[in-house]
């Protein structure tokens, strides 16, 4: 398979502009996922909808992301990252503008589905970095860009909370904000991202796209709607069974076609498997933090005996914003740590911060200061996690498959976020306080919050375990190991065996007596 040669690396100023542009566009991804959370009740009231119907505003975005992220990531590898990136941002702008101008539920759902396509921006952006920057700058650049995911999620909650305040809240203002930011990101990317010079070409594996998208949709539907439908209902169980069948069909398809959407041998690589598992757990932890803290602080203390009777705005600005700012600062620090102590240790340290933060929330959520401080720790943990995962992907797969590999990891994080939302919502509604005044909304028992935060701590403890054991390098005794300073600088031994031919700008394959230890940094 022929590939065009890699061009010269950009200058420092050009590289900084590229990183900032991709960081801004990546922030749009997470904003699209969380900006509807504070305005769901506003939309429900304005359009006279039920709670279950309103929840489809979040579900439609999730399903769209599952369908389009792997396809667009692979198209970026085949046809060039820049044109696909600009196309996705254009769709996001149109979807945001449609949501800002409509009061029709079908059109609003269509708009949210169009916004869901923005999830592909993140893996495409990481692929651009890998193509354009020298290996020594990749850890810091990937850390900064990845860290904006956590920052964007919190920023969207704060912005939506601010714009939906007042005697006459209007959800259209939130979508106008999304339109302006998406349009600005489109303009910046058009200026800062150079033309694609590394395209592998080939045919689109439509059978693979269809079966993978179908399997993901059948999986995510019951995960996101299980609380409303009933987890043991025939609908949920039938969809989960269908997801298993379609997954098996997808694997068979991918093993038979000449140019698969996803090379199945990729899932045999240790860094890929454990990085995706860590992505699920990090997504779970992030939404456990957002939902758990938001609901906890808004609980009326006079009625429940706990909580702080905070408004939606106070919950966003006072309790969630500090963790959001901490995540942005941590994103810049994570790149330095990856270079100095390695991605594996950085991930473990960050996840350890998450264990402490959620543990603090579980046993010490009785004062505002404790909740804010614990939120700082969990925000740092999520940012460190998001910043380090692309380093493992870069080390584990060749450059021409980085788009689809990062796309699969993005889906893993989305799946974890959906699981976190579903599990925490189910837990909080499973045991309610009794004897409340008539007309009082349901209030969860305090112990349900303790259990929810304990699950968050358990999720991050598993990430620590994965970082220290699952992502540990195991060398073979009769091989000589050559260490390298930058994650992603070369192929891993397994990916070299898969593909044989190195990416443009990389050294030739090692002799049989040597392997490169590049799944972690020294």
C-alpha positions in Angstrom: 0.0 0.0 0.0 1.5 3.3 -1.1 1.7 6.3 1.2 2.8 9.8 0.6 6.0 10.9 2.4 5.7 12.8 5.6 6.5 16.5 5.3 8.7 18.5 7.5 7.6 19.3 11.0 6.1 22.7 11.6 7.9 25.5 13.3 7.4 26.0 17.1 4.9 28.9 16.5 3.0 26.9 13.9 3.0 23.9 16.2 1.6 25.9 19.1 -1.1 27.3 16.8 -2.0 23.8 15.7 -2.3 22.5 19.3 -4.4 25.4 20.4 -6.7 25.0 17.4 -7.2 21.3 18.0 -7.6 21.9 21.7 -10.5 24.3 21.0 -12.1 21.9 18.6 -11.8 19.1 21.1 -13.4 21.2 23.8 -16.4 21.5 21.4 -16.8 17.7 21.5 -17.3 17.4 25.3 -19.5 20.6 25.3 -21.9 19.0 22.9 -22.3 16.0 25.1 -23.1 17.8 28.4 -24.6 21.2 27.5 -28.2 19.8 27.5 -28.0 18.4 31.0 -28.9 21.7 32.8 -31.6 22.6 30.2 -33.5 19.3 30.0 -36.2 20.5 32.4 -36.5 23.8 30.4 -37.0 21.9 27.2 -39.4 19.5 28.8 -41.6 22.4 30.0 -41.4 24.5 26.8 -42.3 21.6 24.5 -44.7 19.8 27.0 -42.7 16.6 27.0 -42.4 13.7 29.4 -39.1 13.0 31.2 -38.5 9.9 29.2 -39.0 11.7 25.9 -36.8 14.6 27.0 -34.0 12.2 27.7 -33.7 11.4 24.0 -32.0 14.7 23.6 -29.0 13.2 25.3 -29.5 9.7 23.8 -29.7 10.9 20.2 -26.2 12.5 20.5 -24.8 9.4 22.0 -26.1 7.1 19.3 -24.9 9.5 16.6 -21.5 9.5 18.1 -21.4 5.7 18.1 -22.4 5.5 14.4 -20.2 8.2 13.0 -17.0 8.2 15.1 -15.5 5.0 13.8 -16.5 5.8 10.2 -15.2 9.3 10.2 -12.0 8.3 12.0 -11.3 5.7 9.3 -12.2 8.2 6.6 -9.6 10.5 8.1 -7.0 7.8 7.8 -8.0 7.0 4.2 -8.8 10.4 2.7 -7.0 12.9 4.9 -7.7 14.3 8.4 -8.1 18.0 7.5 -11.1 17.7 5.0 -12.9 15.3 7.3 -12.2 17.5 10.3 -13.6 20.5 8.6 -16.6 18.6 7.4 -17.4 17.4 10.9 -17.1 20.9 12.3 -19.4 22.2 9.5 -22.0 19.6 10.4 -21.7 20.6 14.1 -22.3 24.3 13.2 -25.4 23.4 11.2 -26.8 21.2 13.9 -26.2 23.8 16.6 -27.8 26.5 14.5 -30.8 24.2 13.8 -31.2 23.5 17.5 -31.0 27.3 18.3 -33.8 28.1 15.8 -36.4 25.3 16.3 -39.1 24.5 18.8 -39.9 21.2 17.1 -38.9 18.0 18.9 -38.1 16.0 15.7 -35.9 18.8 14.4 -34.3 19.2 17.8 -33.5 15.5 17.9 -32.0 15.8 14.4 -29.9 18.7 15.5 -28.6 16.8 18.5 -27.7 13.9 16.2 -25.8 16.3 14.0 -24.0 17.6 17.1 -23.1 14.0 18.0 -21.0 13.7 14.9 -18.6 16.1 16.6 -17.3 13.2 18.7 -15.1 12.3 15.7 -13.2 15.6 16.1 -11.1 14.2 19.0 -9.6 11.1 17.3 -9.1 13.1 14.1 -7.3 15.8 16.0 -5.0 13.4 17.7 -4.2 11.8 14.3 -3.3 15.3 13.0 -0.9 15.8 15.9 0.8 12.5 15.2 1.2 13.4 11.6 2.4 17.0 12.1 4.5 17.1 15.3 7.9 15.5 16.1 7.8 12.6 18.6 9.3 14.6 21.4 6.4 17.1 21.4 3.6 14.5 21.1 3.1 13.8 24.9 2.7 17.4 25.8 0.5 18.2 22.8 -1.7 15.2 23.2 -2.0 15.9 26.9 -3.1 19.4 26.4 -5.6 18.6 23.7 -7.0 15.6 25.5 -7.3 17.5 28.8 -9.7 20.0 27.2 -12.3 17.2 27.1 -12.8 17.4 30.9 -12.6 21.2 30.8 -15.2 21.4 28.0 -17.7 19.2 29.8 -17.6 21.4 32.9 -17.6 24.6 30.9 -20.7 23.5 29.1 -22.5 22.8 32.4 -21.5 26.3 33.7 -22.4 28.1 30.5 -25.8 26.4 30.1 -26.5 27.0 33.8 -25.8 30.7 33.4 -27.8 31.1 30.1 -30.9 29.2 31.4 -31.4 31.4 34.5 -33.9 34.2 34.9 -37.7 34.4 35.1 -38.1 33.2 31.5 -35.4 30.7 30.7 -34.8 30.0 27.0 -32.9 26.9 25.9 -32.3 28.4 22.5 -29.6 30.7 24.0 -27.5 27.6 25.0 -27.6 26.4 21.4 -26.6 29.8 20.1 -23.6 29.6 22.3 -22.8 26.2 20.8 -23.2 27.7 17.3 -20.8 30.6 17.9 -18.1 28.4 19.5 -18.4 25.8 16.8 -18.2 28.4 14.0 -15.1 29.9 15.7 -13.5 26.5 16.0 -14.2 25.8 12.3 -12.5 29.0 11.3 -9.5 28.4 13.5 -9.0 24.8 12.3 -9.3 26.0 8.7 -6.4 28.4 9.3 -4.1 26.3 11.6 -4.4 22.7 10.4 -2.3 22.1 7.3 -3.4 20.0 4.3 -3.2 16.3 4.9 -0.1 14.7 3.6 -0.5 11.1 4.8 -3.4 9.2 3.3 -3.6 5.4 2.9 -6.5 5.4 0.4 -8.5 2.3 -0.1 -12.2 1.4 0.0 -14.7 2.1 2.8 -15.8 -1.1 4.5 -19.5 -0.4 4.6 -20.4 -3.8 5.9 -18.1 -3.2 8.8 -19.5 0.3 9.4 -23.1 -1.0 9.3 -22.5 -4.0 11.7 -20.4 -2.0 14.1 -22.8 0.9 14.2 -25.8 -1.4 14.7 -24.1 -3.3 17.5 -23.2 0.0 19.3 -26.7 1.4 18.9 -28.3 -1.8 20.2 -25.9 -1.7 23.2 -26.3 2.0 24.0 -30.1 2.1 23.7 -30.8 -0.1 26.8 -27.8 1.4 28.7 -29.2 4.9 28.3 -32.9 4.1 28.6 -32.8 1.2 31.0 -34.0 3.2 33.9 -37.1 4.2 32.0 -37.8 0.9 30.3 -36.8 -1.4 33.2 -33.5 -3.2 33.1 -35.1 -6.6 33.0 -37.8 -5.7 30.4 -38.1 -7.7 27.2 -37.1 -4.6 25.3 -33.8 -4.1 27.1 -32.9 -7.8 27.1 -33.8 -8.2 23.4 -31.6 -5.2 22.4 -28.7 -6.5 24.4 -29.0 -9.9 22.8 -29.2 -8.2 19.4 -26.0 -6.3 20.3 -24.2 -9.6 21.0 -25.3 -11.1 17.7 -24.3 -8.0 15.6 -21.0 -7.8 17.4 -20.3 -11.4 16.4 -21.4 -10.6 12.8 -19.1 -7.5 12.8 -16.1 -9.6 13.9 -16.8 -12.2 11.1 -17.1 -9.4 8.5 -13.9 -7.7 9.6 -11.9 -10.9 9.4 -13.1 -11.6 5.9 -12.8 -8.3 4.0 -9.6 -7.2 2.4 -9.6 -3.7 3.8 -11.5 -3.8 7.1 -12.8 -0.8 9.0 -10.9 -2.1 12.1 -8.1 -4.7 11.9 -9.2 -7.3 14.4 -5.5 -7.9 15.3 -5.5 -4.5 16.8 -7.6 -5.8 19.7 -5.0 -8.4 20.4 -2.5 -5.7 21.3 -2.2 -5.3 25.1 -2.1 -1.4 25.1 -5.2 -1.2 23.0 -7.3 -3.6 25.1 -6.4 -2.1 28.5 -6.5 1.5 27.2 -10.1 1.0 26.0 -11.0 -0.6 29.3 -9.5 2.4 31.2 -11.5 4.7 28.9 -14.8 3.0 30.0 -13.8 3.5 33.6 -12.8 7.1 33.2 -16.0 8.0 31.4 -17.9 6.3 34.2 -16.0 8.3 36.8 -16.5 11.6 35.1 -20.3 11.3 34.9 -20.5 9.9 38.4 -18.8 13.2 39.5 -21.0 15.5 37.4 -24.3 13.8 38.3 -23.5 12.9 41.9 -22.3 16.3 42.9 -25.0 18.2 41.0 -27.8 16.3 42.6 -26.3 16.2 46.0 -25.7 20.0 46.4 -29.2 20.8 45.0 -30.9 18.6 47.6 -33.0 20.7 50.0 -31.3 20.4 53.4 -34.4 21.4 55.3 -36.3 18.4 54.0 -33.6 15.8 53.5 -31.2 16.6 56.4 -28.3 16.7 53.9 -27.4 18.7 50.8 -27.0 22.5 50.5 -30.2 23.6 48.7 -28.1 25.0 45.9 -29.7 26.3 42.7 -28.7 24.9 39.2 -26.5 28.0 38.8 -24.8 27.5 42.2 -24.2 23.8 41.5 -22.5 24.7 38.2 -20.4 27.7 39.3 -19.7 27.0 43.0 -19.3 23.3 43.0 -18.4 22.1 39.5 -16.4 25.0 38.0 -13.4 24.7 40.4 -12.9 21.1 39.3 -13.3 22.2 35.7 -10.5 24.8 36.1 -8.3 22.2 37.9 -8.8 19.8 35.0 -7.5 22.4 32.5 -4.4 23.1 34.6 -3.8 19.4 35.0 -4.0 18.9 31.3 -1.0 21.2 30.8 0.9 19.4 33.6 0.2 15.9 32.3 2.2 16.3 29.2 5.3 17.2 31.3 4.7 14.2 33.5 4.3 11.8 30.6 7.7 12.9 29.3 9.4 12.7 32.7 7.9 9.7 34.5 6.0 8.0 31.7 2.3 7.6 30.7 1.8 4.6 32.8 2.9 6.2 36.1 1.1 9.5 35.2 -2.2 7.6 34.7 -1.7 5.7 38.0 -1.1 9.0 39.9 -4.1 10.7 38.3 -6.3 7.7 39.0 -5.1 7.6 42.6 -6.2 11.2 42.9 -9.6 10.1 41.8 -9.8 7.4 44.4 -9.0 10.0 47.1 -11.5 12.4 45.7 -14.4 10.0 45.5 -13.5 8.5 48.8 -13.7 11.9 50.3 -17.1 12.5 48.7 -18.3 9.2 50.1 -17.5 9.9 53.7 -17.2 13.7 53.9 -19.9 15.3 51.7 -21.4 17.2 54.7 -19.8 20.6 54.0 -19.4 22.7 50.8 -15.7 22.9 51.2 -15.2 19.2 51.3 -17.3 18.7 48.2 -15.4 21.4 46.3 -12.0 20.0 47.4 -13.0 16.5 46.5 -14.2 17.7 43.1 -10.7 19.2 42.5 -9.2 15.8 43.0 -11.6 14.0 40.7 -11.3 16.7 38.1 -7.5 16.3 38.1 -7.9 12.5 37.8 -10.2 12.7 34.8 -7.9 15.2 33.1 -4.8 13.0 33.7 -6.6 10.0 32.4 -7.9 11.6 29.2 -4.4 13.1 28.6 -2.5 9.8 28.9 -4.8 7.4 27.0 -3.8 8.7 23.5 -0.2 8.1 24.4 -0.9 4.4 24.8 -2.8 4.3 21.6 0.0 6.1 19.8 2.5 3.5 21.1 0.3 0.5 20.3 -0.9 1.1 16.7 0.8 2.4 13.5 0.2 6.0 12.5 -2.1 5.1 9.6 -4.6 3.4 12.0 -4.5 6.1 14.7 -7.7 7.7 13.6 -9.9 4.5 13.9 -8.0 3.4 17.1 -8.6 6.7 18.8 -12.2 6.6 17.5 -12.8 3.3 19.2 -11.3 4.7 22.4 -13.7 7.7 22.2 -16.6 5.3 22.0 -15.3 3.4 25.0 -15.3 6.7 27.0 -18.8 7.4 25.7 -20.0 4.0 26.8 -18.5 4.6 30.2 -20.2 7.9 30.5 -23.6 6.3 29.6 -23.0 3.6 32.1 -22.2 6.1 34.8 -25.3 8.2 34.1 -27.5 5.1 34.0 -26.1 3.4 37.1 -26.0 6.6 39.3 -29.5 7.5 38.2 -30.8 4.0 39.0 -29.0 4.0 42.4 -30.4 7.4 43.4 -34.0 6.4 42.5 -33.7 2.9 44.1 -34.1 4.1 47.7 -36.1 7.3 48.5 -36.9 9.1 51.7 -40.4 8.5 53.0 -42.7 10.8 55.0 -42.0 13.9 52.9 -44.6 16.7 52.6 -47.2 16.2 49.8 -46.0 17.5 46.5 -42.3 17.2 47.3 -40.2 15.8 44.5 -38.6 12.4 45.3 -35.4 12.7 47.4 -32.8 9.9 47.5 -31.7 8.5 50.8 -28.2 9.9 51.7 -26.7 6.5 51.7 -27.4 6.2 47.9 -24.9 9.1 47.4 -22.4 7.4 49.5 -22.8 4.2 47.5 -22.5 6.2 44.2 -19.3 7.9 45.2 -17.9 4.6 46.4 -18.5 3.2 42.9 -16.6 6.1 41.5 -13.7 5.4 43.8 -13.8 1.7 42.8 -13.7 2.7 39.1 -10.6 4.8 39.6 -9.0 2.1 41.7 -9.4 -0.3 38.7 -7.7 2.3 36.6 -4.8 2.3 39.0 -4.6 -1.4 38.7 -4.7 -1.3 34.9 -2.0 1.3 34.8 0.4 -0.6 37.0 -0.3 -4.1 35.8 -2.4 -4.2 32.6 -0.2 -1.7 30.8 3.1 -3.0 32.1 5.6 -4.1 29.5 6.6 -7.8 29.5 9.8 -8.4 27.6 10.9 -11.7 26.3 14.2 -12.9 27.7 15.9 -13.7 24.4 15.1 -10.3 23.0 17.2 -7.2 23.4 15.0 -4.2 24.4 15.7 -0.7 23.1 14.1 2.1 25.1 12.9 5.4 23.5 12.1 8.7 25.2 8.8 9.5 23.5 5.6 7.6 23.5 4.4 7.2 20.0 7.8 7.7 18.4 7.9 4.3 16.9 5.6 1.3 16.4 5.2 -1.3 19.1 6.5 -4.8 18.4 3.0 -6.2 17.9 1.9 -3.5 15.5 5.1 -3.9 13.5 4.3 -7.5 13.2 0.8 -6.7 12.1 1.8 -4.3 9.3 5.5 -4.8 8.6 5.9 -1.4 6.9 6.7 1.6 9.1 4.8 4.8 8.8 6.3 7.7 6.9 9.1 9.4 8.7 9.9 6.4 11.0 12.9 4.2 11.0 12.7 0.8 9.3 11.5 -2.3 11.1 13.8 -3.8 13.7 15.9 -6.8 13.1 14.5 -10.1 14.5 16.8 -10.0 17.5 15.4 -6.7 18.8 12.1 -5.1 19.8 11.3 -1.6 20.7 9.8 -1.0 24.1 7.5 1.9 23.3 4.3 1.3 25.1 5.5 3.5 28.0 8.0 6.2 28.4 11.0 5.9 30.7 
